[in-house]
Structures are given as C-alpha cells and as structure tokens.
Amino acid sequence: MEKLTNKEEQIMHILWRLEKAFVKDVLAEIKGDKPHYNTLSTIIRNLEDKGYVGYTAFGKNTPVLSFGIQRGLQETIL
C-alpha cells in the first residue's frame, strides 16, 4: 500500500475514531484550519484509491457518501 501524506493520516485517525462518517462529519472533527469541503472530499477519494477506505452511496438523485475504514488496515499502518 502507498504511504499516507500527513493530511491523509490525520483524516484516517478521524475515521478510525468515527468508524463510519460522511464527509461533513469528518470536516466537523478537524481541529484548527479546516480544508474546503471539496478538498476534503478529494483527500478521502485518494484514500479510497489507495485502498484505505471504502464508501456506500445512499439515495438515487443526490449521492451521499458514507466512508468507512477497511478492516485490518489500522494494524498494517501502525
């Protein structure tokens, strides 16, 4: 697996704590300077591309994404 950037690692720690979350939930947990919603969404999509998180889409017209960590990755990363 690819190495995480500092920001990706910060997001992963939030997801480990929350286990499942919407982008807005992750954004609410970030302390200090908050990235723009679209920036955070891109970071999470990069984590998905790297295999660290997965998502489930809800709704037909407006996709609302819920992200969750892939099982066993916390032990692999730490």
N, C-alpha and C positions, 0 to 999 in steps of 0.2 A: 504494500500500500504506500501511496505517496505521503510524504511528510506534510504535516499541517503547518500553516502560517500561524503567527501569533494570534491574529484575529479569529481564524478558524478554530484554534484551540480554545479561545475564550468562549466562542459560541458552543463548542462541544461540551464544555463544562456546564453551561446553562442547560443544554439538552439532557445531559446526564442527570442533572438535578430534577428537571421537569419530566423527563422520560418521553412525553409527547407534548407537542406545542404547536401553535400557529405562529407564523412569523411575528405577528403583533405581540404574542406572549413573550417571545424571545427578546424583542425590542424593549418591552417593559422591564425586563430583568437586567438589561445592560446598564451599568453604572458609569457615570461620567459622560463624556461626549458620545452621544448616540448617533450611529450612522443613519442615513436616509433609509426609509423602508425598502426602496428598490435595491439599494446597496446591500442591505442585509439579506434580502431575498436572493441576490446573486451569490453571496457567500455561501448560503445554505444550498443553493443549486450546485455550487462547486463541491461542497461536501458530499452531495448526492452522487455527483460524477466520480468522485474518488472512492465511493462505496462506504462512506461513514454513516450516512443517514438514508432513510427511505421516507416516502410520503404516501398518503392516501388522499385522493381527491374526493370532495363532497360537493354535491349539487350538480345540476345539469348546465345551467346557463353561465353561472359565475363560479369558476373553480376556486374553492377554498382549500388550501393545502394544510395538512397536519403532518408535521415532521416528527420522526422518532429515530432513536439511535438503533443501529444494527446490533443485535445481540453479540456479546463477547468482544466487542471492539475496545471497550474501556481497558480491559486487561492487556490487550495487544498493544495499545498505545502507551500505557503507563508502564 
